[in-house]
């Protein structure tokens, strides 16, 4: 497409030239005469000359025709059906004494036609030169496999003022800025400039944004590349790109090199299917040499980001290559409010909107989630033809981010709706009566995402740790839906599958990872990954079958005890379970405030 866009003006110009030539030719073409008129003028001795070119005869009249006023003196053309008969007739007329100049010759080739092959050769030559030299910014792409694909930004418009909710992370990064701006201050004290900084954290927490802010504050060139850009199907290309990247960085030092998703190239060596001699490992070896080998990379600081630090090669993460590891985690309530304020600058909010309250109900949200929340709220306000964003749009956007958009058009039978209502109210009552940290936000039987319904609940405050009782409460909340179905329907549905998976996962972690079982005690059994198939697909157990059976018994005991307790609580509140389920079946959605009222005023419920 790029090539067509480049040569299209020349094609248009050529077409216009051809069109003009055709029009001019049509204007100067002589008038056509019929065969009858030709014979009449020939016998009247009014034809001066006749010249034949292929099947066309060009003739010149001596004077204006005496029998036809339309035919005046000048040149005319005559279409010949049979050249042989016409030639014989003209020769007979001349032999009978007609005074006519007669010529029969082969048509001359126009001059433009003779130049056409040369014109085509020139066009083909220029197209060839464009394809071979015009692409890749002056170089053939087929010869540039080993060139780095890093993008160079001479300046970054993002500074630390644009980064919110990462106070400690910014303080760590400010030292890098100080190193780049005033390296002599540190060299006088014998301090070595860090060669690399590894940023670790969940996806969407702002690692890439923080790296851009460092480049913007330091005012130095900024190379940005992804780890996957190094790896190629051709052997040796990745290592060549690493060398080229650091050569370019040295020419622009002091500078920053940012490698996003470094786990694509920095995975533990020996973890590939081909053993230790594959393209990715050659690329990693070259990266190790460039960062802390015999080469000197003064003034080049490497910043890398990943959300999988556990699979990185130890040689890459050691001091001397990545001297610092900065953890960019989930923002707390204060940080979430700061992030919301940054993303709400260009969005008109209603007077009643308090971003502090929004921060309270968004526990566990990343910076990307918060930006997406406000964007979804703005889209909902635009859909409702509103000029400002209100609390209603923000609340609805929160649920859209958590569970996905509701699918109100999906058809469900009354039986499915009733089972879903029982299931979700069972969860809600378990949250209300058994959880010491969570609060119900909304109960809905409207399908959203992949779920047929949902019960949204949130912790009332941020917590860094969970106790054994809190984990048991989480298991009971997960089992509340199945218990409600079991009590009122005397059977259970497949809708509890995801809840059971979650409950089993929490119970297994309590026994095998957290040491929260009585019989197993403080022993921890964490499955190790098989390094030669990527630490992801193969798992080996470091304990016996007897211990595995003991773990299974403890997990079953925790889940059974939790199920018995939540089932007992729901039986004690069976009237509330039944009546609230009927209200939910009618309304399809119950907000948290209404649910609290229904739970606190049982006499107002019609059982």
C-alpha positions in Angstrom: 0.0 0.0 0.0 2.9 2.3 0.8 4.4 1.7 -2.6 1.0 2.5 -4.3 0.7 5.7 -2.4 4.1 6.7 -3.4 3.7 6.2 -7.2 0.0 7.1 -7.5 0.6 10.8 -8.4 2.8 9.8 -11.3 0.1 7.3 -12.5 -2.5 10.1 -12.3 -0.2 12.5 -14.3 0.5 9.9 -16.9 -3.3 9.2 -17.3 -4.0 12.9 -17.7 -1.4 13.2 -20.4 -2.8 10.2 -22.3 -6.3 11.7 -22.0 -5.1 15.1 -23.3 -3.4 13.4 -26.3 -6.6 11.4 -27.1 -8.7 14.5 -26.9 -6.4 16.6 -29.1 -6.1 13.7 -31.6 -9.9 13.5 -31.8 -10.1 17.2 -32.4 -7.7 17.3 -35.3 -8.9 14.1 -37.0 -10.3 14.9 -40.5 -14.0 14.5 -41.3 -15.1 11.2 -42.5 -16.7 10.8 -46.1 -18.9 8.0 -47.4 -17.9 5.7 -50.2 -20.8 7.1 -52.4 -19.6 10.6 -51.9 -16.0 9.6 -52.7 -17.0 8.0 -56.1 -19.1 11.0 -57.0 -16.2 13.5 -56.2 -13.7 11.2 -58.0 -15.8 11.2 -61.2 -16.3 14.9 -60.9 -12.5 15.3 -61.0 -12.6 17.0 -57.5 -10.1 14.8 -55.7 -6.5 15.9 -55.7 -4.9 12.9 -53.9 -5.6 9.7 -52.2 -3.3 8.1 -49.6 -4.0 4.7 -48.1 -2.9 3.7 -44.5 -4.1 0.2 -43.7 -7.9 0.3 -44.0 -8.2 4.1 -44.1 -7.8 6.3 -47.1 -7.0 10.0 -46.7 -8.1 12.2 -49.5 -8.0 15.9 -50.4 -10.7 17.7 -52.2 -9.6 20.4 -54.7 -12.6 22.7 -54.1 -16.0 22.7 -52.6 -18.3 20.0 -53.9 -20.8 21.1 -56.5 -23.4 18.5 -55.4 -23.0 18.6 -51.6 -22.5 21.9 -49.7 -21.2 20.0 -46.6 -18.1 18.9 -48.4 -15.7 21.8 -48.8 -12.1 22.0 -49.8 -9.7 20.1 -47.6 -8.8 16.7 -46.1 -11.2 13.8 -45.5 -10.9 10.2 -44.6 -12.6 7.1 -46.0 -13.1 3.7 -44.4 -12.2 0.9 -46.8 -13.8 -2.5 -46.4 -11.7 -4.3 -49.0 -8.2 -2.9 -49.6 -7.6 -5.2 -52.6 -10.8 -4.1 -54.4 -10.2 -0.4 -53.6 -6.6 -0.6 -54.9 -7.7 -2.3 -58.1 -10.5 0.3 -58.6 -8.0 3.3 -58.1 -5.5 1.8 -60.5 -8.3 1.3 -63.2 -9.4 5.0 -62.7 -5.9 6.2 -63.1 -5.3 4.1 -66.2 -8.5 5.6 -67.6 -7.1 9.1 -67.3 -8.1 10.3 -63.9 -5.7 13.0 -62.7 -5.3 11.7 -59.0 -2.2 11.3 -56.9 -2.5 7.8 -55.4 -0.3 6.3 -52.7 -0.6 2.9 -51.0 2.0 2.6 -48.1 2.4 0.8 -44.8 1.3 2.8 -41.8 4.1 4.7 -40.1 4.7 3.8 -36.4 4.1 7.0 -34.2 7.1 8.4 -32.5 5.5 7.9 -29.0 5.0 4.2 -29.8 8.7 3.8 -30.6 9.6 5.3 -27.2 7.1 3.1 -25.2 9.6 0.2 -24.5 12.2 2.6 -23.2 9.6 4.4 -21.0 8.5 1.1 -19.6 12.1 0.1 -18.8 12.6 3.4 -17.0 9.4 2.9 -14.9 10.5 -0.6 -14.0 13.9 0.6 -13.0 12.6 3.3 -10.7 10.1 0.9 -9.1 13.0 -1.6 -8.5 15.2 1.1 -7.0 12.3 2.2 -4.7 11.7 -1.3 -3.4 15.3 -2.1 -2.9 16.5 1.2 -1.4 13.4 3.1 -0.4 12.2 0.8 2.4 13.6 0.5 5.9 14.6 4.2 5.9 17.5 3.9 3.5 18.3 0.2 3.8 16.9 -3.1 2.6 14.9 -4.8 5.3 16.2 -8.2 4.2 19.7 -7.0 5.2 18.6 -5.4 8.5 17.6 -8.5 10.5 20.4 -7.8 12.9 19.5 -4.2 13.5 17.8 -3.2 16.7 14.1 -2.4 16.6 14.4 -0.1 19.6 12.6 3.3 19.2 14.6 6.3 20.1 12.8 9.1 21.9 15.0 12.2 22.2 12.6 13.7 24.8 9.8 12.3 26.9 6.8 14.6 27.7 6.0 12.4 30.7 7.4 13.5 34.1 7.0 12.5 37.7 4.1 15.0 38.0 2.1 12.7 35.7 2.8 9.7 37.9 0.4 9.3 40.9 0.2 6.8 43.7 3.8 5.6 43.6 5.7 7.8 46.0 8.4 5.3 47.1 8.9 4.1 43.6 9.4 7.7 42.4 11.9 8.3 45.1 13.9 5.3 44.0 13.8 6.4 40.4 14.8 10.0 41.3 18.2 8.7 42.2 18.6 7.5 38.6 17.7 11.0 37.4 20.3 12.5 39.7 22.9 10.0 38.5 22.2 11.0 34.9 22.2 14.7 35.5 25.1 15.0 37.9 27.3 11.9 37.7 30.4 13.7 39.1 28.8 14.1 42.5 28.6 10.3 42.9 31.9 9.5 41.3 33.7 11.7 43.8 32.3 9.6 46.5 33.3 6.4 44.8 29.7 5.5 44.0 29.0 3.4 40.9 26.1 4.3 38.7 23.6 1.5 38.7 23.7 -0.5 35.5 20.1 -1.7 35.6 16.8 -1.4 37.5 14.3 -4.2 37.4 10.7 -3.2 38.0 8.5 -6.0 39.1 4.8 -5.9 39.6 1.4 -7.1 38.4 0.1 -6.1 34.9 -1.3 -2.5 34.8 0.5 -1.1 37.8 2.4 1.5 35.8 5.9 0.1 35.3 6.2 1.3 31.7 4.8 4.7 32.6 7.3 5.1 35.4 10.2 4.4 33.1 9.0 7.0 30.6 8.8 9.5 33.5 12.4 8.8 34.4 13.5 9.6 30.8 11.3 12.8 30.9 12.8 14.0 34.2 16.4 13.3 33.2 16.0 14.9 29.7 18.2 12.2 28.1 17.5 9.9 25.0 15.2 7.1 25.7 15.4 3.7 23.9 12.2 1.6 24.2 12.0 -2.0 23.1 10.1 -5.1 24.0 11.7 -8.4 24.9 10.0 -10.2 22.1 11.5 -7.9 19.6 14.9 -9.5 20.1 13.8 -13.1 19.4 13.6 -14.1 15.7 13.3 -17.4 13.9 16.8 -16.9 12.4 19.7 -18.1 14.5 22.0 -15.3 15.8 19.6 -12.4 15.0 18.6 -11.7 18.6 22.2 -11.5 19.8 23.0 -9.2 16.9 20.1 -6.9 17.8 21.3 -6.7 21.4 24.7 -5.7 20.2 23.3 -3.1 17.9 21.0 -1.7 20.6 23.9 -1.1 23.0 26.1 0.3 20.2 23.3 2.9 19.5 23.0 3.6 23.3 26.7 4.2 23.7 26.6 6.8 20.8 23.8 8.6 22.6 25.1 8.3 26.2 24.1 9.2 28.8 20.8 7.5 28.0 18.2 5.1 29.2 17.3 1.7 27.6 13.9 0.4 28.6 13.1 -3.3 27.9 9.5 -4.1 28.5 8.4 -7.7 29.2 12.0 -8.8 29.6 10.8 -12.3 30.6 10.3 -13.0 26.9 14.1 -13.1 26.5 15.4 -13.4 30.1 13.7 -16.7 31.0 15.8 -19.2 33.0 18.4 -20.9 30.8 17.9 -24.6 30.2 14.1 -24.1 30.2 13.7 -24.4 26.4 12.5 -27.5 24.6 15.8 -27.6 22.7 17.9 -27.6 25.9 20.5 -24.8 26.2 21.3 -24.0 22.6 18.4 -22.2 21.2 18.0 -18.7 19.8 16.5 -17.2 22.9 19.4 -18.3 25.1 22.0 -16.9 22.7 20.1 -13.6 22.9 20.1 -13.8 26.7 23.9 -14.6 26.8 24.6 -11.5 24.7 22.5 -9.4 26.9 24.4 -10.6 30.0 27.7 -9.8 28.3 26.6 -6.3 27.3 25.3 -5.4 30.8 28.2 -6.7 32.8 30.9 -8.3 30.6 34.2 -7.0 29.4 32.4 -4.3 27.5 32.1 -0.9 29.1 28.7 0.8 29.0 29.3 4.0 30.8 26.2 6.3 31.0 23.8 3.6 29.8 21.2 2.6 32.3 18.9 -0.3 31.6 15.4 -0.3 33.0 13.4 -3.6 32.6 9.9 -4.5 33.5 8.3 -7.8 34.1 5.4 -9.4 36.0 7.1 -12.8 36.1 10.3 -12.3 38.1 10.2 -16.0 39.2 11.2 -17.3 35.8 14.1 -14.9 35.1 17.6 -16.3 34.9 19.6 -15.7 38.2 22.6 -14.4 36.2 20.4 -11.6 34.8 19.0 -10.5 38.2 22.2 -10.4 40.1 23.9 -7.1 41.3 26.1 -5.7 38.6 23.5 -6.3 36.0 20.2 -5.3 37.7 21.5 -3.6 40.8 18.0 -2.7 42.0 14.7 -4.4 42.1 11.7 -2.0 42.5 8.3 -3.6 43.3 5.4 -1.7 41.7 2.4 -3.3 43.5 -1.3 -2.6 43.8 -2.1 0.9 44.9 -3.5 1.5 48.4 -6.6 3.6 49.1 -4.6 6.9 49.2 -2.7 6.0 46.0 -6.0 5.0 44.2 -7.5 8.4 45.0 -4.4 10.2 43.6 -4.6 8.1 40.4 -8.3 8.8 40.0 -7.6 12.5 40.4 -5.0 12.4 37.6 -7.3 10.6 35.2 -10.3 12.8 36.1 -8.6 16.1 35.2 -10.1 16.3 31.7 -13.5 14.7 32.7 -16.4 16.8 34.0 -17.7 15.3 37.2 -20.9 16.1 39.0 -20.7 18.0 42.3 -21.7 15.0 44.3 -18.9 12.8 43.0 -16.3 12.0 45.7 -13.2 10.2 44.3 -12.3 9.3 47.8 -15.4 7.2 48.0 -14.6 5.7 44.6 -11.1 4.7 45.9 -12.7 2.9 48.9 -14.8 0.6 46.7 -12.0 -0.2 44.2 -9.7 -2.3 46.4 -7.5 -4.5 44.3 -7.7 -2.2 41.3 -4.5 -1.4 39.4 -3.8 2.0 37.9 -4.9 0.7 34.5 -8.2 -0.6 36.0 -8.8 2.9 37.5 -8.2 4.6 34.2 -10.5 2.1 32.5 -13.1 2.7 35.2 -13.3 6.5 34.6 -13.2 5.9 30.8 -16.1 3.5 31.0 -18.0 6.0 33.2 -17.5 8.7 30.6 -18.7 6.4 27.9 -21.8 5.6 29.9 -22.5 9.3 30.5 -22.2 10.0 26.8 -24.6 7.1 26.1 -27.1 8.6 28.5 -26.7 12.1 26.8 -25.3 13.6 29.9 -22.8 16.5 30.1 -21.2 15.3 33.3 -20.2 12.1 35.0 -22.2 11.1 38.0 -22.1 8.5 40.8 -24.5 6.3 38.9 -22.2 6.0 35.9 -19.1 5.5 38.1 -20.8 2.7 40.1 -22.0 1.0 36.9 -18.6 1.3 35.4 -17.0 -0.3 38.4 -19.1 -3.5 37.9 -18.4 -3.5 34.2 -14.7 -3.5 35.0 -15.1 -6.3 37.6 -17.6 -8.7 35.9 -18.0 -7.3 32.4 -21.0 -5.7 30.7 -24.5 -7.1 31.5 -26.2 -9.1 28.8 -29.8 -8.2 29.4 -30.9 -9.6 26.0 -29.9 -13.2 27.0 -33.0 -15.4 27.3 -33.2 -17.5 30.5 -36.0 -19.8 31.6 -37.9 -19.1 34.8 -36.3 -22.2 36.4 -32.8 -21.0 35.6 -33.6 -17.5 37.0 -34.9 -19.0 40.2 -31.8 -21.2 40.7 -29.6 -18.3 40.0 -31.5 -16.1 42.4 -31.2 -18.7 45.2 -27.5 -19.1 44.4 -26.6 -15.4 44.5 -28.7 -14.7 47.6 -27.0 -17.6 49.3 -23.6 -15.9 48.6 -25.0 -12.5 49.8 -26.3 -13.9 53.1 -23.0 -15.7 53.7 -21.1 -12.4 53.2 -23.5 -10.6 55.5 -23.5 -13.1 58.4 -20.2 -14.9 58.1 -17.6 -12.5 56.7 -15.9 -10.0 59.0 -14.3 -8.0 56.3 -16.6 -7.9 53.2 -19.8 -6.0 52.5 -22.3 -6.7 49.7 -22.5 -4.1 46.9 -24.9 -5.7 44.5 -26.8 -8.9 43.8 -27.8 -9.5 40.2 -29.3 -12.4 38.2 -28.6 -10.5 34.9 -25.9 -12.4 33.0 -22.6 -10.6 32.9 -19.5 -11.8 31.2 -19.4 -15.6 31.5 -21.5 -15.7 34.6 -25.3 -16.2 34.8 -25.4 -13.8 37.7 -23.1 -12.3 40.3 -22.9 -11.1 43.9 -20.4 -8.2 44.1 -18.8 -7.7 47.5 -15.8 -5.7 48.7 -13.6 -5.4 51.8 -14.3 -2.4 53.9 -10.6 -1.6 54.2 -7.3 -2.6 52.5 -5.5 -5.5 54.2 -2.0 -6.8 53.6 -2.5 -10.2 55.2 -5.3 -12.7 55.7 -5.8 -14.8 58.9 -6.9 -18.4 59.0 -10.4 -17.4 60.1 -10.7 -14.9 57.2 -9.6 -17.6 54.7 -12.3 -19.9 56.2 -14.8 -17.1 55.8 -13.9 -16.8 52.1 -14.4 -20.5 51.6 -17.9 -20.3 53.3 -18.8 -17.4 51.1 -17.8 -19.4 48.0 -19.9 -22.3 49.2 -23.0 -20.2 50.1 -24.5 -20.5 46.7 -24.3 -24.3 46.5 -25.6 -24.6 50.1 -28.7 -22.4 49.2 -29.5 -24.6 46.3 -29.1 -27.7 48.4 -31.4 -26.4 51.1 -34.4 -25.2 49.0 -34.1 -27.4 45.9 -32.6 -30.6 47.5 -30.1 -30.7 44.6 -27.3 -28.6 43.2 -26.5 -27.2 39.8 -23.4 -26.7 37.7 -23.4 -23.0 38.5 -21.3 -23.7 41.6 -18.3 -25.1 39.7 -16.2 -21.9 39.7 -17.1 -21.4 43.4 -15.9 -24.9 44.2 -12.6 -24.4 42.3 -12.0 -21.2 44.3 -12.9 -22.9 47.7 -10.6 -25.9 46.9 -7.7 -23.6 45.9 -8.0 -21.6 49.1 -8.2 -24.7 51.3 -5.2 -26.4 49.5 -3.1 -23.3 50.0 -4.0 -23.1 53.6 -2.7 -26.7 54.1 0.2 -26.9 51.6 1.5 -23.3 51.6 0.4 -21.5 54.7 0.8 -24.2 57.4 -2.7 -23.7 58.7 -3.7 -27.4 59.3 -3.5 -29.2 62.6 -2.2 -32.6 61.3 0.3 -31.3 58.7 1.5 -28.4 61.0 4.3 -26.1 59.8 5.4 -28.2 56.9 5.0 -26.5 53.5 4.6 -28.4 50.2 4.9 -26.2 47.2 5.0 -28.0 43.8 8.2 -27.3 42.0 8.3 -26.6 38.3 10.1 -28.8 35.8 12.8 -26.4 34.3 13.2 -28.2 31.0 9.6 -27.7 30.0 9.4 -24.1 31.1 8.4 -24.3 34.8 4.8 -23.9 33.7 3.7 -27.2 32.3 5.4 -29.8 34.3 5.1 -30.1 38.1 7.0 -32.5 40.4 6.0 -33.3 43.9 8.6 -33.2 46.7 6.5 -35.3 49.1 5.3 -38.8 49.4 1.9 -40.3 48.4 1.1 -40.7 52.1 1.7 -37.0 52.7 -0.4 -36.2 49.6 -3.2 -38.2 51.0 -2.9 -36.4 54.3 -3.1 -33.1 52.5 -6.2 -34.2 50.7 -7.8 -35.2 53.9 -7.1 -31.9 55.5 -8.4 -30.0 52.5 -11.6 -32.1 52.5 -12.0 -31.5 56.3 -11.7 -27.7 55.9 -14.2 -27.6 53.0 -16.7 -30.0 54.7 -16.6 -28.0 58.0 -17.1 -24.7 56.1 -19.9 -26.2 54.1 -21.7 -27.5 57.2 -21.4 -24.2 58.9 -22.7 -22.1 56.0 -25.5 -24.6 55.4 -26.5 -24.3 59.1 -26.5 -20.5 58.9 -28.6 -20.5 55.8 -31.1 -22.9 57.4 -31.5 -20.6 60.4 -32.3 -17.8 57.9 -34.3 -19.8 55.4 -37.1 -17.3 55.4 -34.8 -14.5 54.4 -33.2 -16.7 51.8 -36.5 -17.6 50.3 -38.1 -14.1 50.4 -35.1 -12.1 49.2 -34.6 -14.6 46.4 -38.2 -13.9 45.3 -37.6 -10.2 45.4 -34.4 -10.6 43.4 -36.3 -12.8 40.9 -38.8 -10.0 40.4 -36.4 -7.0 40.3 -33.4 -8.9 38.8 -31.0 -6.6 40.7 -30.7 -5.6 44.4 -28.2 -2.9 45.4 -26.2 -3.2 48.6 -28.2 -0.7 50.6 -31.5 -2.4 49.8 -30.1 -5.8 50.8 -28.9 -4.4 54.1 -32.4 -3.1 54.7 -34.1 -6.4 53.8 -31.7 -8.2 56.2 -32.2 -5.8 59.1 -36.0 -5.7 58.8 -37.3 -9.2 58.4 -40.7 -8.3 59.5 -41.1 -6.2 56.4 -40.6 -9.2 54.2 -43.6 -11.1 53.0 -42.7 -14.8 53.5 
